[in-house]
Amino acid sequence: MDNHEDRANFHDMSQSTQDDWQIIMRHNIPFSQNGGQRILDHLRLLDGDFGGFAVDRLTHSLQTATRAYRDGRDEDYVVMALLHDIGDTLGAANHPDIAAAILKPFVSEKLHWIVQNHGIFQGHNFFHYLGLDRDMREKFRGHEWFADTEEFIDKYDCPSFDPDYNTLPLEFFEPMVTKLFRHPLNSIYKREAEAVA
């Protein structure tokens, strides 16, 4: 329970003080370090949401991560694969951007780029059915991570709509997610959080 004495005193951020921010950072550190659990809670919202697909969105995410894991990818890659469609229920028009924003402070630039652009790359398989250019991803041809993103689609994302695939459960991936989201690799708040800890 949050007690009044352990809250900042300002009502306008321009009037905040060092003492206020020390209080806020004391609250922020455990909150930030528990980010993985909040991510997992949101991922569970995809359970049962089929959106017309043969498997629900959670199963698709789990299958994508399972395939990456079984292929020997490192934990950061596996978590990226697990979360690549976490934005489906929040932003139907820009779900890759949501996943990319969530992952950006915690993964390499390469993994961030893959997740941010996976929607356009996956579009090669279906955009023409929607009256769109299936070769839209060609605008990225020559980018250093083009082949990596294409591989992510072809090996992990694209085939992960199979109701008969032996998919690992979410519980298997939970330690990877909580570990990844415990400490950002890059964030404007990283140094301040570590200093107050």
Solvent accessible surface area in square Angstrom, and as a share of the most:
residue,aa,sasa,rsa
1,M,241,1.08
2,D,70,0.36
3,N,83,0.42
4,H,131,0.58
5,E,143,0.64
6,D,43,0.22
7,R,110,0.40
8,A,30,0.23
9,N,125,0.64
10,F,46,0.19
11,H,186,0.83
12,D,78,0.40
13,M,127,0.57
14,S,93,0.60
15,Q,123,0.55
16,S,34,0.22
17,T,71,0.42
18,Q,128,0.57
19,D,97,0.50
20,D,5,0.02
21,W,88,0.31
22,Q,79,0.35
23,I,25,0.13
24,I,49,0.25
25,M,21,0.09
26,R,124,0.45
27,H,77,0.34
28,N,45,0.23
29,I,25,0.13
30,P,79,0.50
31,F,117,0.49
32,S,47,0.30
33,Q,67,0.30
34,N,78,0.40
35,G,10,0.10
36,G,1,0.01
37,Q,64,0.29
38,R,90,0.33
39,I,23,0.12
40,L,0,0.00
41,D,72,0.38
42,H,37,0.17
43,L,0,0.00
44,R,88,0.32
45,L,113,0.56
46,L,0,0.00
47,D,92,0.48
48,G,50,0.48
49,D,50,0.26
50,F,100,0.42
51,G,50,0.48
52,G,82,0.79
53,F,100,0.42
54,A,69,0.53
55,V,8,0.04
56,D,14,0.07
57,R,52,0.19
58,L,18,0.09
59,T,39,0.23
60,H,8,0.03
61,S,0,0.00
62,L,16,0.08
63,Q,1,0.01
64,T,0,0.00
65,A,0,0.00
66,T,0,0.00
67,R,43,0.16
68,A,0,0.00
69,Y,91,0.35
70,R,112,0.41
71,D,69,0.36
72,G,65,0.63
73,R,69,0.25
74,D,96,0.50
75,E,73,0.33
76,D,48,0.25
77,Y,12,0.04
78,V,1,0.00
79,V,1,0.00
80,M,0,0.00
81,A,0,0.00
82,L,0,0.00
83,L,0,0.00
84,H,0,0.00
85,D,13,0.07
86,I,0,0.00
87,G,0,0.00
88,D,23,0.12
89,T,61,0.36
90,L,119,0.59
91,G,10,0.09
92,A,98,0.76
93,A,108,0.84
94,N,66,0.34
95,H,39,0.17
96,P,18,0.12
97,D,67,0.35
98,I,36,0.18
99,A,0,0.00
100,A,1,0.01
101,A,68,0.53
102,I,44,0.23
103,L,0,0.00
104,K,110,0.46
105,P,36,0.23
106,F,32,0.13
107,V,5,0.03
108,S,54,0.35
109,E,135,0.60
110,K,72,0.30
111,L,14,0.07
112,H,27,0.12
113,W,33,0.12
114,I,0,0.00
115,V,0,0.00
116,Q,73,0.33
117,N,14,0.07
118,H,4,0.02
119,G,16,0.15
120,I,44,0.22
121,F,0,0.00
122,Q,23,0.10
123,G,0,0.00
124,H,49,0.22
125,N,57,0.29
126,F,79,0.33
127,F,22,0.09
128,H,71,0.32
129,Y,165,0.63
130,L,114,0.57
131,G,73,0.70
132,L,89,0.44
133,D,84,0.44
134,R,89,0.33
135,D,64,0.33
136,M,60,0.27
137,R,18,0.07
138,E,70,0.31
139,K,134,0.57
140,F,46,0.19
141,R,139,0.51
142,G,75,0.72
143,H,64,0.28
144,E,127,0.57
145,W,46,0.16
146,F,8,0.04
147,A,69,0.54
148,D,37,0.19
149,T,0,0.00
150,E,43,0.19
151,E,60,0.27
152,F,0,0.00
153,I,0,0.00
154,D,83,0.43
155,K,89,0.38
156,Y,3,0.01
157,D,4,0.02
158,C,50,0.30
159,P,51,0.32
160,S,0,0.00
161,F,63,0.26
162,D,53,0.27
163,P,91,0.57
164,D,131,0.68
165,Y,53,0.20
166,N,113,0.58
167,T,36,0.21
168,L,34,0.17
169,P,71,0.45
170,L,10,0.05
171,E,112,0.50
172,F,73,0.30
173,F,0,0.00
174,E,42,0.19
175,P,88,0.56
176,M,18,0.08
177,V,0,0.00
178,T,35,0.21
179,K,140,0.59
180,L,20,0.10
181,F,6,0.03
182,R,110,0.40
183,H,111,0.50
184,P,34,0.21
185,L,105,0.52
186,N,87,0.45
187,S,42,0.27
188,I,145,0.73
189,Y,137,0.52
190,K,68,0.29
191,R,182,0.66
192,E,69,0.31
193,A,24,0.18
194,E,105,0.47
195,A,84,0.65
196,V,56,0.32
197,A,98,0.76
